[in-house]
Amino acid sequence: MSLFKYIFFQILKSIFLILMFLSYSHAANIKNSATVFMYHKFGVSKYPSTSVTINQLENHITELTKDKYNILPLNFIVDAIINDANLPENTIGISIDDADESFFEVAWPLFKKNNIPVTLFVTTGTIVNNNKNYLNWDEIRKLKEEGVTIGAHSHTHAHMPDLSIDEVKKEIEISNKIFLKELGEIPSLFAYPYGETSNEIINLIKNYKFKVAFGQHSGIINETSNMYYLPRFSLNEKYGEIDRVKFAASSKGLGVYDFIPTSPTIKENPPFIGFSLLDERLSTSLNCFIFDMKGQVEKEIFKFNERVEIRLKRELSKGRSRINCTAKDSQGNWRWFGHQFYY
């Protein structure tokens, strides 16, 4: 081979390697994924929007205790992501909001029998003597002794973005004092009532030294998730069928970062929505849906390699609205991102 051909070959080889590097630099793999389910009530048919039937719960437990899933405590899941450790395939977390009496009477015996770790987010203002709808502190202490993790869920279950910052501080401080008195410790995990929050509230949660905080919007947790606005799949009679549980339990994180608007409580309406994908190849199969109280919101989606921008064709209605984005990767896995807005 002549010197000219050899040099030419080496140049082509270098260009090829550079192009390969650039290609893979925009196609990073998502390391961890975890699906967290959220319950409220069990077998309370009077409230189908917040309760699952006992048959649904039994079907969930039968499915999620199969070998292909790994049910782990929420603390373990978030610690693994925070510390860049490895989570097993199909990691599942279980959480319950509000400390309804039906959890103690109906659900916990089934979870306990199947060795399923559970986190109970307690609204301290509802835990009073002779309240037949909610647990009392003796029951909560018994659950804690039996292995249930207790999380904080505010004091009055108010719409926190509608409160002043001083009122939100009062919510947190009263709740913390009650936990300290009744349980001897302040929980490290927090869940926003109704999943509603803002950047100002998130900063307060950080300042009060909560490790992470959860919303109640559908989506899969991964290493790019906002650790103070983590998603959970809400289960009730309508959205508690086993096919939905299976789909969510086997889905993976979408790997979204640089999401805007940065605050879940929006001030501009309609909001300008944009985000980047850890793996830009997922943009080819990406689809997003936005829903509010009026139904689905028409939109336009613009894709620029790893960057995705969404323009809504009307304002979001007052209250909560959600965006859900899914894509199918090259291995056939569904990847899911969700976010809730409050206006």
Beta strands, then each sheet from edge to edge (+ up, - down):
strand 1: 34-39
strand 2: 41-42
strand 3: 51-52
strand 4: 70-71
strand 5: 91-97
strand 6: 119-122
strand 7: 149-152
strand 8: 189-191
strand 9: 212-214
strand 10: 233-234
strand 11: 252-253
strand 12: 256-260
strand 13: 273-277
strand 14: 287-292
strand 15: 295-296
strand 16: 299-304
strand 17: 307-312
strand 18: 320-328
strand 19: 334-342
sheet 1: 4+ 5+ 1+ 10+
sheet 2: 2+ 3+
sheet 3: 4+ 5+ 6+ 7+
sheet 4: 8+ 9+
sheet 5: 11+ 19+ 18- 14+ 15-
sheet 6: 12+ 13- 17+ 16-
end
